Amino acid sequence: MLDDYDILEVDRHRWTVAGWCTYVRIHRLDMATMGYRELWTVVQELYPGKWSIQSFPPADALIDQANKYHLLVFEQEPDGFDLWPPKKRNHT
């Protein structure tokens, strides 16, 4: 499955206020746009069970490369980033 993607671990041990993470850049080899589910599937294939965050910085810090996705993949669940209240976390 991962043969269709270019995956680069830009920085394998980066500290953030949310904890230690790996900065990863991912894009399809055909340079097509990736939807949310496709990107999530690739990340989970590479880093099963890990949390990742995609950043949308202000214009002066933007890395604007067509259809390349920049993510921070955390070693542990980052505090404060769970979108569901704890009691609903496993709810589908």
C-alpha positions in Angstrom: 0.0 0.0 0.0 2.8 2.5 0.9 4.4 2.0 -2.5 2.3 4.8 -3.9 3.7 7.5 -1.5 6.8 9.4 -0.8 7.4 9.5 2.9 10.1 11.5 4.5 10.9 11.7 8.2 12.2 15.3 8.3 13.0 15.3 12.0 12.8 12.1 14.0 13.0 13.6 17.5 11.5 17.0 17.8 10.3 18.6 21.1 7.0 20.5 21.1 4.9 21.9 23.9 2.6 18.8 23.2 5.5 16.4 23.7 8.1 14.5 21.6 7.2 13.9 17.9 8.4 13.0 14.5 8.0 15.6 11.7 6.8 13.7 8.6 6.2 14.9 5.0 3.9 12.7 2.8 2.8 13.0 -0.7 1.5 10.7 -3.5 4.0 9.8 -6.2 1.5 10.9 -8.8 1.2 14.2 -6.8 -2.6 13.9 -6.6 -4.5 15.4 -3.7 -5.0 13.2 -0.7 -8.3 13.2 1.2 -8.5 13.0 5.0 -9.1 9.2 5.1 -6.3 8.4 2.7 -3.8 10.5 4.7 -5.0 9.0 8.0 -4.7 5.5 6.6 -1.1 6.1 5.4 -0.1 7.6 8.8 -1.7 4.7 10.7 0.0 2.2 8.5 3.4 3.9 9.3 2.7 4.7 12.9 -0.1 2.4 14.2 -2.0 3.8 17.1 -0.2 7.1 17.2 -1.6 10.6 17.2 -0.6 13.1 14.4 -1.4 16.7 13.8 -1.3 18.7 10.6 -0.3 22.3 11.0 -1.9 25.3 9.3 0.6 28.2 10.2 0.3 31.9 9.3 1.4 33.0 5.9 5.0 34.0 6.9 5.6 30.4 8.2 3.8 28.5 5.4 5.5 25.7 3.5 3.3 25.7 0.4 4.2 22.7 -1.7 1.5 21.3 -3.9 -0.2 18.2 -2.4 2.5 17.6 0.2 1.3 17.0 3.7 3.3 18.0 6.8 2.5 16.3 10.0 3.8 15.9 13.6 3.4 12.3 14.8 3.5 12.1 18.6 5.2 9.4 20.7 2.4 9.7 23.2 -1.1 11.2 23.0 -0.6 15.0 23.1 -2.5 16.6 26.0 -5.5 18.7 25.0 -5.8 17.5 21.4 -8.4 14.8 21.8 -11.5 16.0 20.1 -13.9 13.8 22.1 -14.7 14.0 25.8 -13.1 11.0 27.5 -16.4 9.2 28.0 -17.2 9.3 24.2 -13.7 8.4 23.0 -14.5 4.9 21.8 -18.0 5.9 20.5 -18.6 5.4 16.8 
